Amino acid sequence: MCLIVFAWRPGHAQPLIVAANRDEFHVRPSLPLGHWDDAPQVVAGRDLQAGGTWMGVTTDGRFAALTNIRAPASPLGERSRGELPERFLRGAQSPADYLEELTRSLGHYSGFNLLVGNLSELWYLNSKEGTPRPLTPGVYGLSNAALDTPWPKLLSTRSALEACLGTPERERLLEIMSDARPAADAELPTTGISHEMEKLLSSAFIASPDYGTRAITVLVRRADGSTSMTERRFDAKGPTGETEINLPPTITQPAKTLD
């Protein structure tokens, strides 16, 4: 993932709303959103080159999502960052325990941002900062820097998400993440890459012959734990397919009794 905007609202009728873009080279193979054959409780896309995933949920309410930290001068990590969401989704540790354990092995990975959570809490770890922290209710954005770093595409998509929280319809969330307008030159961040690449990567939706937005994923979780996920996929020529998955409630409501 290279851009995630999300609303975390515990106690709300829709406590978690996520809209995210996965940007990647078009030649890198992956499987679309779905239940994994070897872990049916996991619902996620799957990287077929190094394994792992960029965003997913489980049938019992776990959630994980990842973005890379852009640092072109830094050496590559010896392990794939995609295993970080995967391990959490496959496991049973609390978000806090999982991230605390992960802090002891950050040197194995290139820079990353990681979100992990369940039905009651959502945690964040930036590998450069190295300190996990629980997120308080709010609307947030993640790109390829720290949480809420004010890059133009993060500000515009986060604002658009805030504006539609009253009725977070699937098509509106997909539309927000489909914005292909680049930032103005004066607003471009400086991250150690060429001006041309900064311009290309400055839009929420990235399109080029070799690299671009491969998938838009939107997620809406309701208070009973039921979850709707949609993944719209792309290649260099345009849309290639769409998958929608609806997970049933995970919280059993108490039976009503008659007096």
Backbone hydrogen bonds, N-H to C=O, Kabsch-Sander energy under -0.5 kcal/mol:
donor,donor_aa,acceptor,acceptor_aa,energy
2,C,21,N,-2.9
3,L,21,N,-1.4
4,I,142,L,-3.0
5,V,19,A,-2.7
6,F,140,Y,-2.1
7,A,17,I,-2.6
8,W,6,F,-0.5
8,W,138,G,-2.8
9,R,7,A,-0.6
9,R,15,P,-3.5
12,H,9,R,-2.2
16,L,221,R,-1.1
17,I,7,A,-1.9
18,V,219,L,-2.6
19,A,5,V,-2.6
20,A,217,T,-2.6
21,N,3,L,-2.8
22,R,215,A,-2.8
23,D,21,N,-0.6
24,E,212,G,-2.6
26,H,210,D,-2.4
28,R,25,F,-1.3
31,L,46,R,-3.1
34,G,44,A,-1.0
36,W,39,A,-0.8
36,W,42,V,-1.8
39,A,36,W,-0.7
42,V,39,A,-2.6
43,V,57,V,-3.0
44,A,34,G,-2.2
44,A,42,V,-0.5
45,G,55,M,-0.8
46,R,31,L,-1.9
47,D,52,G,-2.4
48,L,29,P,-2.3
49,Q,29,P,-0.6
53,T,82,G,-2.1
56,G,64,A,-2.4
57,V,43,V,-2.3
58,T,62,R,-1.6
59,T,41,Q,-1.6
61,G,58,T,-1.7
63,F,117,G,-2.3
64,A,56,G,-2.2
65,A,115,L,-2.0
66,L,54,W,-2.3
67,T,113,N,-2.1
68,N,1,M,-0.9
69,I,111,G,-1.9
70,R,68,N,-0.6
70,R,144,N,-2.4
71,A,69,I,-0.6
74,S,71,A,-2.0
79,R,108,H,-2.2
83,E,80,S,-1.2
84,L,81,R,-1.9
86,E,82,G,-1.1
87,R,83,E,-2.6
88,F,84,L,-1.4
89,L,85,P,-2.5
90,R,86,E,-2.3
91,G,87,R,-1.4
98,Y,94,S,-2.6
99,L,95,P,-2.3
100,E,96,A,-2.3
101,E,97,D,-2.2
102,L,98,Y,-2.0
103,T,99,L,-1.8
104,R,101,E,-1.3
105,S,102,L,-2.4
106,L,103,T,-0.6
108,H,105,S,-1.7
109,Y,106,L,-1.8
113,N,67,T,-2.9
114,L,125,L,-2.5
115,L,65,A,-2.9
116,V,123,W,-1.9
117,G,63,F,-2.4
118,N,121,E,-2.4
123,W,116,V,-3.3
124,Y,133,R,-2.5
125,L,114,L,-2.1
127,S,112,F,-2.7
127,S,125,L,-0.5
130,G,126,N,-3.1
133,R,124,Y,-2.1
135,L,122,L,-3.1
138,G,8,W,-2.1
140,Y,6,F,-3.0
142,L,4,I,-3.1
148,D,141,G,-3.3
149,T,146,A,-2.0
151,W,149,T,-2.6
154,L,151,W,-0.5
155,L,151,W,-2.4
156,S,152,P,-2.4
157,T,153,K,-1.9
158,R,154,L,-2.5
159,S,155,L,-2.0
160,A,156,S,-2.0
161,L,157,T,-2.3
162,E,158,R,-2.4
163,A,159,S,-1.9
164,C,160,A,-0.8
164,C,161,L,-1.1
165,L,162,E,-1.0
167,T,164,C,-0.8
169,E,167,T,-2.5
173,L,169,E,-2.2
174,L,170,R,-2.4
175,E,171,E,-2.2
176,I,172,R,-2.2
177,M,173,L,-1.5
178,S,175,E,-1.1
179,D,176,I,-0.9
180,A,178,S,-0.6
187,E,184,A,-1.8
188,L,184,A,-0.6
188,L,185,D,-1.1
191,T,189,P,-0.6
198,E,194,S,-2.7
199,K,195,H,-2.3
200,L,196,E,-2.2
201,L,197,M,-2.8
202,S,199,K,-1.0
203,S,200,L,-0.8
204,A,179,D,-0.6
205,F,179,D,-2.7
206,I,204,A,-0.6
212,G,24,E,-2.0
213,T,206,I,-3.0
214,R,22,R,-2.8
214,R,212,G,-0.7
215,A,22,R,-1.3
216,I,232,R,-2.5
217,T,20,A,-2.9
218,V,230,T,-2.4
219,L,18,V,-2.7
220,V,228,S,-2.3
221,R,16,L,-3.0
222,R,226,S,-3.0
223,A,13,A,-1.8
225,G,222,R,-2.3
227,T,247,L,-1.4
228,S,220,V,-2.4
229,M,245,I,-2.8
230,T,218,V,-2.3
231,E,243,T,-2.9
232,R,216,I,-2.8
233,R,231,E,-0.5
233,R,241,G,-3.0
234,F,214,R,-2.5
235,D,238,G,-2.4
238,G,235,D,-1.1
240,T,233,R,-2.5
241,G,233,R,-1.0
243,T,231,E,-2.5
245,I,229,M,-2.9
247,L,227,T,-3.3
247,L,245,I,-0.5
250,T,224,D,-2.0
251,I,224,D,-2.2
252,T,250,T,-0.6
253,Q,251,I,-0.6
